Amino acid sequence: MSLTNCRRMEAVLSVAFALCFFITSGVHADSLTVLQSPDFVSFQKGDWPISGEKIPDLVALTMGFSVQEDLSWPGLKAGPLFQRPRANVLVVVRGVDSLDMPNSVASYPLENPVPFTLDSVAETVHSLFAEDTPVVLQLAPSEERLYMLGKANAVFEDLPVTLQQIRARLSQDGSVLASLPLNSLSRNAEADLLFLSEVQVLHDITALLQRHKHLAKDHSPDLYSLELSGLEELSRVYGQDSPQYRDATAILATVLQKFGEDVYGLYGNSTVVEVVTVKTFQAPLTRKSRSILESKQISNPGSPYNLAYKYNFQYAVIFNIVLWLMIALALAVIVTSYNLWNMDPGYDSIIYRMTNQKIRMD
């Protein structure tokens, strides 16, 4: 084979590898972007992928909570033990794989984008800080799904949550329609109104937080979880190459960047703000459901003898408490027995000493 043919073959292989890399990167382009983070929550810059099902554990670790399984992911560095952020804000954007947000702290590729919730983190916050009534807000305007806990019931009681309420809010004073460059977006189209409604919700949340600034001064951490699907609807109606989709993507990137900066400032630069961009969620391989009529399950499905698990994540704590308490009690018994055995009743016991003196006096 001549030298020219070798060079041609090398060029063809290079182009083929480049196309393969481009296609692969295009398929797995979903991302996790950290918009804001305090100094004591350190995110390392790199291309380390994280699985979608590990997002709740990541949020729990950034808030200083423990998780059942260790998160072996180098993107988050261990921080100080006695410092935790005052709030964590997670925004899930469906219908786009990435957004152009140049002022972000770090960005990581997202693998296995399965649906997830922060219910476990919300339960932890509520159980640890029940007396302080922290703010827990989980909102998905497109599905009209709302969950509020603690002080959120009083602070966000006026927040429009249903699509009908949000669309009515767009026609009132202070609407985002007066400040946003709509360009190709229409105020009458159904898909466009869904996207603008979600932008209005972000604006109203920051407005309510500015009105209730005392929330950022308490000792309990707050949790916000928002899911936006307006871009997904625009992509379905107009297509990804449409001017409506491109204008909406640019608007949302700018709004999210400002939303993160506002929340970060309201909480005294002690807030973690993350944005998860997902083209489409993958359905999990298995789906487990529970019913109130469900029969009682055995504690260990892997054992046919209905045996309990050998230990749980609190096993080490309980084991150390029982072990050192037994050692302390055993040492106390040994020392007491030794002293009693070598005790001289005439000198060491006040009872025998008084009796002995009384006998001598008689």
C-alpha positions, 0 to 999 in steps of 0.5 A, spaced: 500 500 500 502 506 497 503 512 502 498 516 499 493 510 500 495 510 507 494 517 509 487 517 505 485 511 510 488 515 516 483 521 514 477 516 513 478 513 520 479 520 523 473 522 520 469 516 522 471 516 530 469 524 530 462 522 527 462 517 532 464 521 538 459 527 536 453 522 535 455 519 542 456 526 545 449 528 542 445 522 545 448 523 552 448 530 552 443 531 559 447 535 564 447 537 571 449 545 572 451 548 579 449 555 578 451 557 585 454 554 591 457 557 597 465 556 599 464 551 604 460 546 598 466 545 593 464 542 587 470 540 583 470 542 575 471 536 571 467 531 566 465 526 571 458 523 569 452 522 575 446 518 574 440 521 575 437 516 580 443 519 585 441 526 584 437 526 591 443 523 594 447 529 592 442 534 594 442 531 601 450 531 601 450 538 599 445 540 605 449 536 610 445 530 611 447 523 611 445 518 605 444 510 606 449 509 600 456 512 599 456 517 593 462 515 590 462 521 585 469 525 585 465 532 583 463 534 590 468 535 595 467 533 602 466 540 606 466 542 613 462 538 618 459 544 622 457 548 616 451 547 612 447 551 606 441 555 608 437 552 602 438 548 596 434 549 590 433 544 584 430 546 578 429 540 573 428 543 565 425 538 561 425 538 553 433 541 552 439 537 554 443 543 556 442 551 557 448 556 555 449 559 562 456 561 562 456 564 570 455 557 572 460 554 578 460 547 574 457 542 569 457 535 569 454 530 564 447 526 566 447 519 565 441 514 566 436 520 566 430 516 570 425 520 574 426 522 581 423 526 587 426 529 593 421 526 597 427 523 602 430 529 602 424 533 604 422 528 610 429 528 612 429 536 613 422 535 616 424 530 621 430 534 623 427 541 624 420 540 625 420 545 631 423 550 626 418 549 621 423 549 615 420 551 608 419 545 603 416 547 596 416 542 591 412 545 584 411 542 577 406 547 574 405 543 568 402 537 572 399 542 577 403 538 582 404 542 589 407 540 595 408 545 601 411 544 608 412 548 614 413 555 613 411 555 606 404 554 607 404 561 609 409 564 605 407 561 598 399 561 600 398 566 594 403 563 589 399 561 583 400 553 582 395 551 577 395 553 570 389 557 570 391 561 576 398 562 572 395 564 566 390 569 570 397 572 573 400 573 566 394 579 565 396 582 572 400 588 574 408 585 575 407 580 569 413 578 566 410 579 559 412 586 560 419 585 561 421 579 557 423 579 549 417 575 546 420 575 539 417 569 536 413 567 542 405 568 542 401 570 548 395 566 545 398 560 543 397 554 548 404 552 548 407 559 549 403 560 555 405 554 558 412 556 558 411 563 560 407 561 566 413 557 568 417 563 567 412 567 571 412 562 577 420 563 578 419 571 578 413 570 583 418 565 588 423 570 588 418 576 589 415 572 595 422 571 598 424 578 598 417 580 601 419 575 607 426 575 608 426 573 615 426 566 612 433 566 610 435 568 617 433 562 621 437 556 623 433 550 619 435 549 611 430 550 606 428 546 600 426 548 593 424 543 587 421 546 581 420 542 575 419 546 568 416 542 562 414 548 557 420 547 553 418 540 552 411 542 550 414 547 545 419 542 542 413 537 541 409 543 537 414 547 533 420 543 533 427 544 536 429 548 529 423 553 530 424 560 532 419 559 538 424 554 541 430 557 540 427 564 543 424 560 549 431 557 550 435 563 550 429 566 555 429 561 560 437 561 560 437 568 562 431 567 567 434 561 571 441 565 571 438 571 574 433 566 579 439 563 581 443 570 583 437 572 586 436 566 591 443 566 592 443 573 595 437 573 599 440 567 603 446 571 604 450 567 599 449 560 603 445 557 597 446 551 592 442 552 586 442 546 581 439 546 574 438 539 571 436 539 563 433 533 561 431 532 553 426 526 555 426 522 562 427 514 561 422 510 564 425 506 569 426 498 568 422 496 574 416 500 577 414 498 584 407 500 587 404 500 594 397 499 595 393 500 602 390 493 601 397 490 599 399 483 603 404 484 608 411 483 605 417 479 609 422 483 611 428 480 607 425 478 600 432 475 599 431 470 604 425 464 604 425 464 612 423 471 613 429 473 617 431 480 618 436 484 615 443 483 619 444 490 620 442 497 617 445 504 616 445 505 624 448 498 626 455 501 627 452 507 632 448 502 636 454 497 636 459 502 639 454 504 644 452 497 646 460 495 646 463 501 650 457 501 655 458 493 656 465 494 657 464 500 662 459 496 666 464 490 666 470 494 669 466 498 674 464 491 677 471 488 677 473 495 681 468 494 686 469 487 687 476 488 688 475 493 693 470 489 697 475 483 697 481 487 700 477 491 704 479 491 712 472 492 716 476 495 722 479 501 718 475 501 711 468 501 714 465 506 718 460 501 721 465 496 724 469 502 726 464 505 730 462 498 733 469 497 735 470 503 738 463 502 742 466 495 744 472 498 747 469 503 751 464 498 754 
